[in-house]
Each structure stands twice: as C-alpha cells, then as structure tokens.
Amino acid sequence: MNRFEKDRLRRKAKNIIEAMLVYLLLWLFSIVIPIMGVWAHLIWSNSFTLFIKISTLTIWSIETVVVGALLVSSYITVKKYVSQIVAED
C-alpha cells in the first residue's frame, strides 16, 4: 500500500469517527423529545398527550435502533481501515 492510499484510508477513518460523534450528539439531543412528551402528559393528563407520549417514545426507539446500527457499522469500518493501515506498516 502506497502513501497515497494510507492517507486516503486515514482521512476516511477520521471522517467516519467525526460522523459517529455527530450521530451520538444528535441521539443525545433527541432524548429531550420523549421527556417533553412525558412532561406534557403529567401536566395536562388527557388522551391527546398520552398519544403524543406514545408517538415520541416510538419514534425515539426507532431512532435509537438506527443510530445504534450506524455506530456499529461505522465502528466496524474504522476497525477495518485501521487494521489495513497497521498491516501495511
């Protein structure tokens, strides 16, 4: 593996790690949505706020699975790139 390919793999790995951090930050920020649904239900306690709470928890659960899958696939890709870079040194 020549120097150009190593630099390209390092750049890809760095970009993937930055994307993983963005995924994690967005997921942490999205925790606010279910909490707001629970607050609304506690304040008003009617069927509409219960619907909002169930909807936000469902969406957040789906988002958690998607973000988890993205993080795992990104980790596997970075691990592959790092092993290729180290193997050639």
PyMOL Python script that loads the backbone (N, CA, C, O; Angstrom):
from pymol import cmd

cmd.read_pdbstr("""\
ATOM      1  N   MET A   1       0.853  -1.168   0.000  1.00  0.00           N
ATOM      2  CA  MET A   1       0.000   0.000   0.000  1.00  0.00           C
ATOM      3  C   MET A   1       0.903   1.237   0.000  1.00  0.00           C
ATOM      4  O   MET A   1       1.798   1.375   0.833  1.00  0.00           O
ATOM      5  N   ASN A   2       0.644   2.118  -0.946  1.00  0.00           N
ATOM      6  CA  ASN A   2       1.485   3.309  -1.026  1.00  0.00           C
ATOM      7  C   ASN A   2       0.987   4.403  -0.076  1.00  0.00           C
ATOM      8  O   ASN A   2      -0.047   4.273   0.579  1.00  0.00           O
ATOM      9  N   ARG A   3       1.753   5.461  -0.032  1.00  0.00           N
ATOM     10  CA  ARG A   3       1.456   6.549   0.909  1.00  0.00           C
ATOM     11  C   ARG A   3       0.111   7.208   0.617  1.00  0.00           C
ATOM     12  O   ARG A   3      -0.610   7.582   1.542  1.00  0.00           O
ATOM     13  N   PHE A   4      -0.231   7.351  -0.664  1.00  0.00           N
ATOM     14  CA  PHE A   4      -1.499   7.975  -1.041  1.00  0.00           C
ATOM     15  C   PHE A   4      -2.686   7.168  -0.513  1.00  0.00           C
ATOM     16  O   PHE A   4      -3.643   7.739   0.011  1.00  0.00           O
ATOM     17  N   GLU A   5      -2.626   5.858  -0.649  1.00  0.00           N
ATOM     18  CA  GLU A   5      -3.718   5.003  -0.166  1.00  0.00           C
ATOM     19  C   GLU A   5      -3.824   5.051   1.356  1.00  0.00           C
ATOM     20  O   GLU A   5      -4.927   5.056   1.903  1.00  0.00           O
ATOM     21  N   LYS A   6      -2.679   5.087   2.040  1.00  0.00           N
ATOM     22  CA  LYS A   6      -2.700   5.191   3.505  1.00  0.00           C
ATOM     23  C   LYS A   6      -3.337   6.504   3.951  1.00  0.00           C
ATOM     24  O   LYS A   6      -4.154   6.525   4.871  1.00  0.00           O
ATOM     25  N   ASP A   7      -2.958   7.595   3.297  1.00  0.00           N
ATOM     26  CA  ASP A   7      -3.543   8.891   3.648  1.00  0.00           C
ATOM     27  C   ASP A   7      -5.046   8.910   3.377  1.00  0.00           C
ATOM     28  O   ASP A   7      -5.815   9.486   4.147  1.00  0.00           O
ATOM     29  N   ARG A   8      -5.455   8.282   2.288  1.00  0.00           N
ATOM     30  CA  ARG A   8      -6.878   8.221   1.956  1.00  0.00           C
ATOM     31  C   ARG A   8      -7.640   7.427   3.009  1.00  0.00           C
ATOM     32  O   ARG A   8      -8.724   7.835   3.426  1.00  0.00           O
ATOM     33  N   LEU A   9      -7.082   6.293   3.444  1.00  0.00           N
ATOM     34  CA  LEU A   9      -7.735   5.489   4.478  1.00  0.00           C
ATOM     35  C   LEU A   9      -7.778   6.231   5.813  1.00  0.00           C
ATOM     36  O   LEU A   9      -8.780   6.170   6.525  1.00  0.00           O
ATOM     37  N   ARG A  10      -6.706   6.925   6.150  1.00  0.00           N
ATOM     38  CA  ARG A  10      -6.699   7.709   7.397  1.00  0.00           C
ATOM     39  C   ARG A  10      -7.765   8.805   7.363  1.00  0.00           C
ATOM     40  O   ARG A  10      -8.467   9.037   8.347  1.00  0.00           O
ATOM     41  N   ARG A  11      -7.874   9.477   6.207  1.00  0.00           N
ATOM     42  CA  ARG A  11      -8.874  10.528   6.059  1.00  0.00           C
ATOM     43  C   ARG A  11     -10.291   9.954   6.168  1.00  0.00           C
ATOM     44  O   ARG A  11     -11.159  10.548   6.808  1.00  0.00           O
ATOM     45  N   LYS A  12     -10.519   8.801   5.541  1.00  0.00           N
ATOM     46  CA  LYS A  12     -11.829   8.155   5.635  1.00  0.00           C
ATOM     47  C   LYS A  12     -12.145   7.767   7.072  1.00  0.00           C
ATOM     48  O   LYS A  12     -13.260   7.981   7.548  1.00  0.00           O
ATOM     49  N   ALA A  13     -11.166   7.200   7.758  1.00  0.00           N
ATOM     50  CA  ALA A  13     -11.377   6.795   9.151  1.00  0.00           C
ATOM     51  C   ALA A  13     -11.677   8.013  10.021  1.00  0.00           C
ATOM     52  O   ALA A  13     -12.554   7.956  10.884  1.00  0.00           O
ATOM     53  N   LYS A  14     -10.963   9.104   9.804  1.00  0.00           N
ATOM     54  CA  LYS A  14     -11.202  10.326  10.580  1.00  0.00           C
ATOM     55  C   LYS A  14     -12.599  10.866  10.316  1.00  0.00           C
ATOM     56  O   LYS A  14     -13.292  11.269  11.250  1.00  0.00           O
ATOM     57  N   ASN A  15     -13.023  10.879   9.054  1.00  0.00           N
ATOM     58  CA  ASN A  15     -14.360  11.365   8.714  1.00  0.00           C
ATOM     59  C   ASN A  15     -15.447  10.486   9.324  1.00  0.00           C
ATOM     60  O   ASN A  15     -16.472  10.993   9.780  1.00  0.00           O
ATOM     61  N   ILE A  16     -15.231   9.183   9.335  1.00  0.00           N
ATOM     62  CA  ILE A  16     -16.220   8.275   9.919  1.00  0.00           C
ATOM     63  C   ILE A  16     -16.307   8.481  11.423  1.00  0.00           C
ATOM     64  O   ILE A  16     -17.401   8.460  11.987  1.00  0.00           O
ATOM     65  N   ILE A  17     -15.167   8.679  12.080  1.00  0.00           N
ATOM     66  CA  ILE A  17     -15.185   8.925  13.528  1.00  0.00           C
ATOM     67  C   ILE A  17     -15.921  10.225  13.837  1.00  0.00           C
ATOM     68  O   ILE A  17     -16.686  10.288  14.800  1.00  0.00           O
ATOM     69  N   GLU A  18     -15.698  11.262  13.032  1.00  0.00           N
ATOM     70  CA  GLU A  18     -16.421  12.518  13.239  1.00  0.00           C
ATOM     71  C   GLU A  18     -17.921  12.322  13.032  1.00  0.00           C
ATOM     72  O   GLU A  18     -18.726  12.877  13.780  1.00  0.00           O
ATOM     73  N   ALA A  19     -18.300  11.541  12.029  1.00  0.00           N
ATOM     74  CA  ALA A  19     -19.724  11.258  11.796  1.00  0.00           C
ATOM     75  C   ALA A  19     -20.318  10.480  12.967  1.00  0.00           C
ATOM     76  O   ALA A  19     -21.462  10.717  13.354  1.00  0.00           O
ATOM     77  N   MET A  20     -19.548   9.555  13.530  1.00  0.00           N
ATOM     78  CA  MET A  20     -20.028   8.801  14.691  1.00  0.00           C
ATOM     79  C   MET A  20     -20.301   9.743  15.862  1.00  0.00           C
ATOM     80  O   MET A  20     -21.301   9.586  16.563  1.00  0.00           O
ATOM     81  N   LEU A  21     -19.431  10.706  16.076  1.00  0.00           N
ATOM     82  CA  LEU A  21     -19.646  11.673  17.155  1.00  0.00           C
ATOM     83  C   LEU A  21     -20.898  12.514  16.906  1.00  0.00           C
ATOM     84  O   LEU A  21     -21.644  12.813  17.838  1.00  0.00           O
ATOM     85  N   VAL A  22     -21.126  12.893  15.647  1.00  0.00           N
ATOM     86  CA  VAL A  22     -22.330  13.656  15.317  1.00  0.00           C
ATOM     87  C   VAL A  22     -23.573  12.811  15.564  1.00  0.00           C
ATOM     88  O   VAL A  22     -24.552  13.303  16.126  1.00  0.00           O
ATOM     89  N   TYR A  23     -23.545  11.529  15.146  1.00  0.00           N
ATOM     90  CA  TYR A  23     -24.686  10.636  15.404  1.00  0.00           C
ATOM     91  C   TYR A  23     -24.970  10.572  16.895  1.00  0.00           C
ATOM     92  O   TYR A  23     -26.124  10.658  17.315  1.00  0.00           O
ATOM     93  N   LEU A  24     -23.929  10.421  17.691  1.00  0.00           N
ATOM     94  CA  LEU A  24     -24.101  10.295  19.139  1.00  0.00           C
ATOM     95  C   LEU A  24     -24.660  11.582  19.746  1.00  0.00           C
ATOM     96  O   LEU A  24     -25.544  11.528  20.601  1.00  0.00           O
ATOM     97  N   LEU A  25     -24.155  12.730  19.315  1.00  0.00           N
ATOM     98  CA  LEU A  25     -24.662  14.001  19.834  1.00  0.00           C
ATOM     99  C   LEU A  25     -26.122  14.226  19.451  1.00  0.00           C
ATOM    100  O   LEU A  25     -26.915  14.683  20.274  1.00  0.00           O
ATOM    101  N   LEU A  26     -26.482  13.908  18.206  1.00  0.00           N
ATOM    102  CA  LEU A  26     -27.878  14.054  17.796  1.00  0.00           C
ATOM    103  C   LEU A  26     -28.783  13.118  18.582  1.00  0.00           C
ATOM    104  O   LEU A  26     -29.898  13.490  18.946  1.00  0.00           O
ATOM    105  N   TRP A  27     -28.309  11.912  18.845  1.00  0.00           N
ATOM    106  CA  TRP A  27     -29.110  10.971  19.632  1.00  0.00           C
ATOM    107  C   TRP A  27     -29.293  11.493  21.054  1.00  0.00           C
ATOM    108  O   TRP A  27     -30.392  11.423  21.604  1.00  0.00           O
ATOM    109  N   LEU A  28     -28.223  12.013  21.650  1.00  0.00           N
ATOM    110  CA  LEU A  28     -28.341  12.566  23.000  1.00  0.00           C
ATOM    111  C   LEU A  28     -29.302  13.757  23.025  1.00  0.00           C
ATOM    112  O   LEU A  28     -30.071  13.917  23.974  1.00  0.00           O
ATOM    113  N   PHE A  29     -29.257  14.585  21.991  1.00  0.00           N
ATOM    114  CA  PHE A  29     -30.176  15.713  21.905  1.00  0.00           C
ATOM    115  C   PHE A  29     -31.615  15.235  21.742  1.00  0.00           C
ATOM    116  O   PHE A  29     -32.540  15.882  22.235  1.00  0.00           O
ATOM    117  N   SER A  30     -31.813  14.120  21.062  1.00  0.00           N
ATOM    118  CA  SER A  30     -33.165  13.618  20.822  1.00  0.00           C
ATOM    119  C   SER A  30     -33.808  13.041  22.074  1.00  0.00           C
ATOM    120  O   SER A  30     -35.008  12.766  22.068  1.00  0.00           O
ATOM    121  N   ILE A  31     -33.056  12.852  23.134  1.00  0.00           N
ATOM    122  CA  ILE A  31     -33.633  12.373  24.392  1.00  0.00           C
ATOM    123  C   ILE A  31     -34.628  13.403  24.938  1.00  0.00           C
ATOM    124  O   ILE A  31     -35.531  13.051  25.697  1.00  0.00           O
ATOM    125  N   VAL A  32     -34.464  14.663  24.556  1.00  0.00           N
ATOM    126  CA  VAL A  32     -35.345  15.728  25.038  1.00  0.00           C
ATOM    127  C   VAL A  32     -36.794  15.500  24.588  1.00  0.00           C
ATOM    128  O   VAL A  32     -37.723  15.813  25.332  1.00  0.00           O
ATOM    129  N   ILE A  33     -36.994  14.963  23.390  1.00  0.00           N
ATOM    130  CA  ILE A  33     -38.345  14.818  22.842  1.00  0.00           C
ATOM    131  C   ILE A  33     -39.222  13.899  23.694  1.00  0.00           C
ATOM    132  O   ILE A  33     -40.330  14.307  24.043  1.00  0.00           O
ATOM    133  N   PRO A  34     -38.793  12.682  24.048  1.00  0.00           N
ATOM    134  CA  PRO A  34     -39.658  11.866  24.915  1.00  0.00           C
ATOM    135  C   PRO A  34     -39.880  12.485  26.291  1.00  0.00           C
ATOM    136  O   PRO A  34     -40.951  12.327  26.877  1.00  0.00           O
ATOM    137  N   ILE A  35     -38.881  13.183  26.804  1.00  0.00           N
ATOM    138  CA  ILE A  35     -39.046  13.830  28.107  1.00  0.00           C
ATOM    139  C   ILE A  35     -40.123  14.907  28.022  1.00  0.00           C
ATOM    140  O   ILE A  35     -40.923  15.057  28.946  1.00  0.00           O
ATOM    141  N   MET A  36     -40.149  15.654  26.925  1.00  0.00           N
ATOM    142  CA  MET A  36     -41.194  16.662  26.750  1.00  0.00           C
ATOM    143  C   MET A  36     -42.570  16.017  26.662  1.00  0.00           C
ATOM    144  O   MET A  36     -43.540  16.562  27.189  1.00  0.00           O
ATOM    145  N   GLY A  37     -42.670  14.865  26.004  1.00  0.00           N
ATOM    146  CA  GLY A  37     -43.944  14.160  25.930  1.00  0.00           C
ATOM    147  C   GLY A  37     -44.426  13.715  27.297  1.00  0.00           C
ATOM    148  O   GLY A  37     -45.614  13.815  27.603  1.00  0.00           O
ATOM    149  N   VAL A  38     -43.519  13.230  28.112  1.00  0.00           N
ATOM    150  CA  VAL A  38     -43.882  12.809  29.472  1.00  0.00           C
ATOM    151  C   VAL A  38     -44.311  14.020  30.298  1.00  0.00           C
ATOM    152  O   VAL A  38     -45.293  13.943  31.038  1.00  0.00           O
ATOM    153  N   TRP A  39     -43.594  15.131  30.184  1.00  0.00           N
ATOM    154  CA  TRP A  39     -43.981  16.348  30.910  1.00  0.00           C
ATOM    155  C   TRP A  39     -45.377  16.808  30.505  1.00  0.00           C
ATOM    156  O   TRP A  39     -46.195  17.170  31.350  1.00  0.00           O
ATOM    157  N   ALA A  40     -45.638  16.789  29.193  1.00  0.00           N
ATOM    158  CA  ALA A  40     -46.961  17.218  28.725  1.00  0.00           C
ATOM    159  C   ALA A  40     -48.049  16.325  29.306  1.00  0.00           C
ATOM    160  O   ALA A  40     -49.107  16.810  29.709  1.00  0.00           O
ATOM    161  N   HIS A  41     -47.792  15.031  29.348  1.00  0.00           N
ATOM    162  CA  HIS A  41     -48.798  14.120  29.901  1.00  0.00           C
ATOM    163  C   HIS A  41     -48.984  14.351  31.397  1.00  0.00           C
ATOM    164  O   HIS A  41     -50.107  14.283  31.897  1.00  0.00           O
ATOM    165  N   LEU A  42     -47.909  14.619  32.106  1.00  0.00           N
ATOM    166  CA  LEU A  42     -48.029  14.868  33.543  1.00  0.00           C
ATOM    167  C   LEU A  42     -48.750  16.183  33.839  1.00  0.00           C
ATOM    168  O   LEU A  42     -49.478  16.290  34.826  1.00  0.00           O
ATOM    169  N   ILE A  43     -48.544  17.183  32.980  1.00  0.00           N
ATOM    170  CA  ILE A  43     -49.173  18.483  33.212  1.00  0.00           C
ATOM    171  C   ILE A  43     -50.661  18.447  32.861  1.00  0.00           C
ATOM    172  O   ILE A  43     -51.498  18.880  33.652  1.00  0.00           O
ATOM    173  N   TRP A  44     -50.988  17.929  31.669  1.00  0.00           N
ATOM    174  CA  TRP A  44     -52.372  18.015  31.216  1.00  0.00           C
ATOM    175  C   TRP A  44     -53.171  16.733  31.425  1.00  0.00           C
ATOM    176  O   TRP A  44     -54.386  16.797  31.613  1.00  0.00           O
ATOM    177  N   SER A  45     -52.534  15.595  31.399  1.00  0.00           N
ATOM    178  CA  SER A  45     -53.170  14.290  31.642  1.00  0.00           C
ATOM    179  C   SER A  45     -54.470  14.094  30.857  1.00  0.00           C
ATOM    180  O   SER A  45     -55.538  13.919  31.444  1.00  0.00           O
ATOM    181  N   ASN A  46     -54.368  14.124  29.553  1.00  0.00           N
ATOM    182  CA  ASN A  46     -55.518  13.750  28.733  1.00  0.00           C
ATOM    183  C   ASN A  46     -55.068  12.774  27.657  1.00  0.00           C
ATOM    184  O   ASN A  46     -53.880  12.466  27.552  1.00  0.00           O
ATOM    185  N   SER A  47     -56.004  12.290  26.864  1.00  0.00           N
ATOM    186  CA  SER A  47     -55.680  11.236  25.901  1.00  0.00           C
ATOM    187  C   SER A  47     -54.770  11.743  24.786  1.00  0.00           C
ATOM    188  O   SER A  47     -53.974  10.976  24.246  1.00  0.00           O
ATOM    189  N   PHE A  48     -54.876  13.028  24.433  1.00  0.00           N
ATOM    190  CA  PHE A  48     -54.024  13.549  23.375  1.00  0.00           C
ATOM    191  C   PHE A  48     -52.562  13.568  23.807  1.00  0.00           C
ATOM    192  O   PHE A  48     -51.684  13.208  23.023  1.00  0.00           O
ATOM    193  N   THR A  49     -52.294  13.979  25.034  1.00  0.00           N
ATOM    194  CA  THR A  49     -50.904  13.992  25.495  1.00  0.00           C
ATOM    195  C   THR A  49     -50.377  12.570  25.660  1.00  0.00           C
ATOM    196  O   THR A  49     -49.182  12.326  25.494  1.00  0.00           O
ATOM    197  N   LEU A  50     -51.266  11.632  25.986  1.00  0.00           N
ATOM    198  CA  LEU A  50     -50.847  10.233  26.032  1.00  0.00           C
ATOM    199  C   LEU A  50     -50.453   9.759  24.639  1.00  0.00           C
ATOM    200  O   LEU A  50     -49.465   9.042  24.482  1.00  0.00           O
ATOM    201  N   PHE A  51     -51.225  10.159  23.623  1.00  0.00           N
ATOM    202  CA  PHE A  51     -50.896   9.826  22.235  1.00  0.00           C
ATOM    203  C   PHE A  51     -49.550  10.431  21.845  1.00  0.00           C
ATOM    204  O   PHE A  51     -48.733   9.771  21.203  1.00  0.00           O
ATOM    205  N   ILE A  52     -49.318  11.685  22.232  1.00  0.00           N
ATOM    206  CA  ILE A  52     -48.038  12.336  21.930  1.00  0.00           C
ATOM    207  C   ILE A  52     -46.896  11.585  22.604  1.00  0.00           C
ATOM    208  O   ILE A  52     -45.848  11.364  21.997  1.00  0.00           O
ATOM    209  N   LYS A  53     -47.097  11.195  23.852  1.00  0.00           N
ATOM    210  CA  LYS A  53     -46.044  10.482  24.579  1.00  0.00           C
ATOM    211  C   LYS A  53     -45.724   9.151  23.908  1.00  0.00           C
ATOM    212  O   LYS A  53     -44.555   8.816  23.719  1.00  0.00           O
ATOM    213  N   ILE A  54     -46.749   8.397  23.552  1.00  0.00           N
ATOM    214  CA  ILE A  54     -46.528   7.103  22.905  1.00  0.00           C
ATOM    215  C   ILE A  54     -45.849   7.295  21.552  1.00  0.00           C
ATOM    216  O   ILE A  54     -44.952   6.531  21.196  1.00  0.00           O
ATOM    217  N   SER A  55     -46.264   8.300  20.803  1.00  0.00           N
ATOM    218  CA  SER A  55     -45.662   8.564  19.492  1.00  0.00           C
ATOM    219  C   SER A  55     -44.190   8.944  19.616  1.00  0.00           C
ATOM    220  O   SER A  55     -43.346   8.433  18.879  1.00  0.00           O
ATOM    221  N   THR A  56     -43.889   9.835  20.545  1.00  0.00           N
ATOM    222  CA  THR A  56     -42.493  10.258  20.678  1.00  0.00           C
ATOM    223  C   THR A  56     -41.611   9.125  21.181  1.00  0.00           C
ATOM    224  O   THR A  56     -40.462   8.999  20.757  1.00  0.00           O
ATOM    225  N   LEU A  57     -42.130   8.309  22.072  1.00  0.00           N
ATOM    226  CA  LEU A  57     -41.334   7.174  22.548  1.00  0.00           C
ATOM    227  C   LEU A  57     -41.106   6.155  21.433  1.00  0.00           C
ATOM    228  O   LEU A  57     -40.033   5.558  21.350  1.00  0.00           O
ATOM    229  N   THR A  58     -42.105   5.954  20.581  1.00  0.00           N
ATOM    230  CA  THR A  58     -41.948   5.037  19.453  1.00  0.00           C
ATOM    231  C   THR A  58     -40.907   5.560  18.475  1.00  0.00           C
ATOM    232  O   THR A  58     -40.020   4.820  18.048  1.00  0.00           O
ATOM    233  N   ILE A  59     -41.016   6.831  18.122  1.00  0.00           N
ATOM    234  CA  ILE A  59     -40.049   7.427  17.194  1.00  0.00           C
ATOM    235  C   ILE A  59     -38.649   7.396  17.791  1.00  0.00           C
ATOM    236  O   ILE A  59     -37.682   7.096  17.091  1.00  0.00           O
ATOM    237  N   TRP A  60     -38.534   7.702  19.072  1.00  0.00           N
ATOM    238  CA  TRP A  60     -37.225   7.691  19.715  1.00  0.00           C
ATOM    239  C   TRP A  60     -36.645   6.278  19.748  1.00  0.00           C
ATOM    240  O   TRP A  60     -35.439   6.108  19.570  1.00  0.00           O
ATOM    241  N   SER A  61     -37.474   5.273  19.971  1.00  0.00           N
ATOM    242  CA  SER A  61     -36.989   3.887  19.976  1.00  0.00           C
ATOM    243  C   SER A  61     -36.469   3.488  18.602  1.00  0.00           C
ATOM    244  O   SER A  61     -35.412   2.866  18.491  1.00  0.00           O
ATOM    245  N   ILE A  62     -37.210   3.845  17.558  1.00  0.00           N
ATOM    246  CA  ILE A  62     -36.757   3.543  16.194  1.00  0.00           C
ATOM    247  C   ILE A  62     -35.456   4.278  15.907  1.00  0.00           C
ATOM    248  O   ILE A  62     -34.533   3.704  15.329  1.00  0.00           O
ATOM    249  N   GLU A  63     -35.375   5.535  16.302  1.00  0.00           N
ATOM    250  CA  GLU A  63     -34.159   6.316  16.089  1.00  0.00           C
ATOM    251  C   GLU A  63     -32.974   5.714  16.834  1.00  0.00           C
ATOM    252  O   GLU A  63     -31.855   5.708  16.321  1.00  0.00           O
ATOM    253  N   THR A  64     -33.214   5.211  18.032  1.00  0.00           N
ATOM    254  CA  THR A  64     -32.141   4.595  18.807  1.00  0.00           C
ATOM    255  C   THR A  64     -31.592   3.367  18.091  1.00  0.00           C
ATOM    256  O   THR A  64     -30.379   3.154  18.067  1.00  0.00           O
ATOM    257  N   VAL A  65     -32.465   2.568  17.514  1.00  0.00           N
ATOM    258  CA  VAL A  65     -32.019   1.382  16.776  1.00  0.00           C
ATOM    259  C   VAL A  65     -31.218   1.794  15.545  1.00  0.00           C
ATOM    260  O   VAL A  65     -30.173   1.208  15.261  1.00  0.00           O
ATOM    261  N   VAL A  66     -31.697   2.794  14.816  1.00  0.00           N
ATOM    262  CA  VAL A  66     -30.996   3.249  13.607  1.00  0.00           C
ATOM    263  C   VAL A  66     -29.629   3.832  13.960  1.00  0.00           C
ATOM    264  O   VAL A  66     -28.635   3.512  13.308  1.00  0.00           O
ATOM    265  N   VAL A  67     -29.571   4.673  14.969  1.00  0.00           N
ATOM    266  CA  VAL A  67     -28.292   5.268  15.373  1.00  0.00           C
ATOM    267  C   VAL A  67     -27.339   4.193  15.876  1.00  0.00           C
ATOM    268  O   VAL A  67     -26.144   4.241  15.586  1.00  0.00           O
ATOM    269  N   GLY A  68     -27.852   3.229  16.620  1.00  0.00           N
ATOM    270  CA  GLY A  68     -27.016   2.118  17.079  1.00  0.00           C
ATOM    271  C   GLY A  68     -26.436   1.333  15.920  1.00  0.00           C
ATOM    272  O   GLY A  68     -25.258   0.977  15.935  1.00  0.00           O
ATOM    273  N   ALA A  69     -27.262   1.060  14.907  1.00  0.00           N
ATOM    274  CA  ALA A  69     -26.773   0.337  13.728  1.00  0.00           C
ATOM    275  C   ALA A  69     -25.722   1.151  12.986  1.00  0.00           C
ATOM    276  O   ALA A  69     -24.721   0.600  12.528  1.00  0.00           O
ATOM    277  N   LEU A  70     -25.941   2.461  12.861  1.00  0.00           N
ATOM    278  CA  LEU A  70     -24.946   3.319  12.207  1.00  0.00           C
ATOM    279  C   LEU A  70     -23.630   3.340  12.971  1.00  0.00           C
ATOM    280  O   LEU A  70     -22.556   3.281  12.372  1.00  0.00           O
ATOM    281  N   LEU A  71     -23.714   3.425  14.290  1.00  0.00           N
ATOM    282  CA  LEU A  71     -22.489   3.442  15.093  1.00  0.00           C
ATOM    283  C   LEU A  71     -21.737   2.123  14.991  1.00  0.00           C
ATOM    284  O   LEU A  71     -20.510   2.119  14.893  1.00  0.00           O
ATOM    285  N   VAL A  72     -22.453   1.007  15.014  1.00  0.00           N
ATOM    286  CA  VAL A  72     -21.794  -0.301  14.915  1.00  0.00           C
ATOM    287  C   VAL A  72     -21.152  -0.471  13.545  1.00  0.00           C
ATOM    288  O   VAL A  72     -20.004  -0.906  13.451  1.00  0.00           O
ATOM    289  N   SER A  73     -21.880  -0.133  12.479  1.00  0.00           N
ATOM    290  CA  SER A  73     -21.297  -0.284  11.142  1.00  0.00           C
ATOM    291  C   SER A  73     -20.114   0.663  10.949  1.00  0.00           C
ATOM    292  O   SER A  73     -19.130   0.302  10.302  1.00  0.00           O
ATOM    293  N   SER A  74     -20.202   1.863  11.500  1.00  0.00           N
ATOM    294  CA  SER A  74     -19.081   2.800  11.405  1.00  0.00           C
ATOM    295  C   SER A  74     -17.870   2.282  12.166  1.00  0.00           C
ATOM    296  O   SER A  74     -16.740   2.396  11.692  1.00  0.00           O
ATOM    297  N   TYR A  75     -18.101   1.716  13.339  1.00  0.00           N
ATOM    298  CA  TYR A  75     -17.001   1.158  14.131  1.00  0.00           C
ATOM    299  C   TYR A  75     -16.323   0.017  13.380  1.00  0.00           C
ATOM    300  O   TYR A  75     -15.096  -0.072  13.362  1.00  0.00           O
ATOM    301  N   ILE A  76     -17.109  -0.848  12.766  1.00  0.00           N
ATOM    302  CA  ILE A  76     -16.542  -1.976  12.015  1.00  0.00           C
ATOM    303  C   ILE A  76     -15.715  -1.463  10.841  1.00  0.00           C
ATOM    304  O   ILE A  76     -14.635  -1.986  10.566  1.00  0.00           O
ATOM    305  N   THR A  77     -16.215  -0.448  10.153  1.00  0.00           N
ATOM    306  CA  THR A  77     -15.481   0.115   9.015  1.00  0.00           C
ATOM    307  C   THR A  77     -14.173   0.757   9.465  1.00  0.00           C
ATOM    308  O   THR A  77     -13.132   0.548   8.842  1.00  0.00           O
ATOM    309  N   VAL A  78     -14.221   1.533  10.537  1.00  0.00           N
ATOM    310  CA  VAL A  78     -12.996   2.168  11.047  1.00  0.00           C
ATOM    311  C   VAL A  78     -12.002   1.110  11.491  1.00  0.00           C
ATOM    312  O   VAL A  78     -10.804   1.237  11.235  1.00  0.00           O
ATOM    313  N   LYS A  79     -12.483   0.075  12.149  1.00  0.00           N
ATOM    314  CA  LYS A  79     -11.600  -1.002  12.595  1.00  0.00           C
ATOM    315  C   LYS A  79     -10.923  -1.677  11.398  1.00  0.00           C
ATOM    316  O   LYS A  79      -9.742  -2.017  11.456  1.00  0.00           O
ATOM    317  N   LYS A  80     -11.682  -1.869  10.312  1.00  0.00           N
ATOM    318  CA  LYS A  80     -11.115  -2.469   9.101  1.00  0.00           C
ATOM    319  C   LYS A  80     -10.044  -1.560   8.506  1.00  0.00           C
ATOM    320  O   LYS A  80      -8.975  -2.033   8.123  1.00  0.00           O
ATOM    321  N   TYR A  81     -10.324  -0.255   8.426  1.00  0.00           N
ATOM    322  CA  TYR A  81      -9.356   0.685   7.873  1.00  0.00           C
ATOM    323  C   TYR A  81      -8.088   0.730   8.715  1.00  0.00           C
ATOM    324  O   TYR A  81      -6.981   0.731   8.178  1.00  0.00           O
ATOM    325  N   VAL A  82      -8.250   0.766  10.021  1.00  0.00           N
ATOM    326  CA  VAL A  82      -7.078   0.816  10.908  1.00  0.00           C
ATOM    327  C   VAL A  82      -6.247  -0.451  10.767  1.00  0.00           C
ATOM    328  O   VAL A  82      -5.018  -0.384  10.737  1.00  0.00           O
ATOM    329  N   SER A  83      -6.904  -1.606  10.679  1.00  0.00           N
ATOM    330  CA  SER A  83      -6.140  -2.855  10.527  1.00  0.00           C
ATOM    331  C   SER A  83      -5.399  -2.886   9.193  1.00  0.00           C
ATOM    332  O   SER A  83      -4.295  -3.425   9.117  1.00  0.00           O
ATOM    333  N   GLN A  84      -5.989  -2.314   8.138  1.00  0.00           N
ATOM    334  CA  GLN A  84      -5.298  -2.244   6.849  1.00  0.00           C
ATOM    335  C   GLN A  84      -4.086  -1.324   6.933  1.00  0.00           C
ATOM    336  O   GLN A  84      -3.024  -1.642   6.398  1.00  0.00           O
ATOM    337  N   ILE A  85      -4.240  -0.198   7.595  1.00  0.00           N
ATOM    338  CA  ILE A  85      -3.127   0.750   7.715  1.00  0.00           C
ATOM    339  C   ILE A  85      -1.997   0.146   8.542  1.00  0.00           C
ATOM    340  O   ILE A  85      -0.828   0.271   8.176  1.00  0.00           O
ATOM    341  N   VAL A  86      -2.331  -0.503   9.646  1.00  0.00           N
ATOM    342  CA  VAL A  86      -1.319  -1.082  10.527  1.00  0.00           C
ATOM    343  C   VAL A  86      -0.643  -2.275   9.863  1.00  0.00           C
ATOM    344  O   VAL A  86       0.560  -2.472  10.033  1.00  0.00           O
ATOM    345  N   ALA A  87      -1.392  -3.069   9.113  1.00  0.00           N
ATOM    346  CA  ALA A  87      -0.826  -4.254   8.472  1.00  0.00           C
ATOM    347  C   ALA A  87       0.225  -3.884   7.432  1.00  0.00           C
ATOM    348  O   ALA A  87       1.176  -4.636   7.216  1.00  0.00           O
ATOM    349  N   GLU A  88       0.063  -2.752   6.799  1.00  0.00           N
ATOM    350  CA  GLU A  88       0.996  -2.342   5.754  1.00  0.00           C
ATOM    351  C   GLU A  88       2.228  -1.634   6.297  1.00  0.00           C
ATOM    352  O   GLU A  88       3.204  -1.465   5.565  1.00  0.00           O
ATOM    353  N   ASP A  89       2.212  -1.216   7.557  1.00  0.00           N
ATOM    354  CA  ASP A  89       3.374  -0.510   8.129  1.00  0.00           C
ATOM    355  C   ASP A  89       4.453  -1.437   8.495  1.00  0.00           C
ATOM    356  O   ASP A  89       5.496  -1.007   8.987  1.00  0.00           O
TER     357      ASP A  89
END
""", "prot")
cmd.dss("prot")
cmd.show_as("cartoon", "prot")
cmd.util.cbc("prot")
cmd.orient("prot")
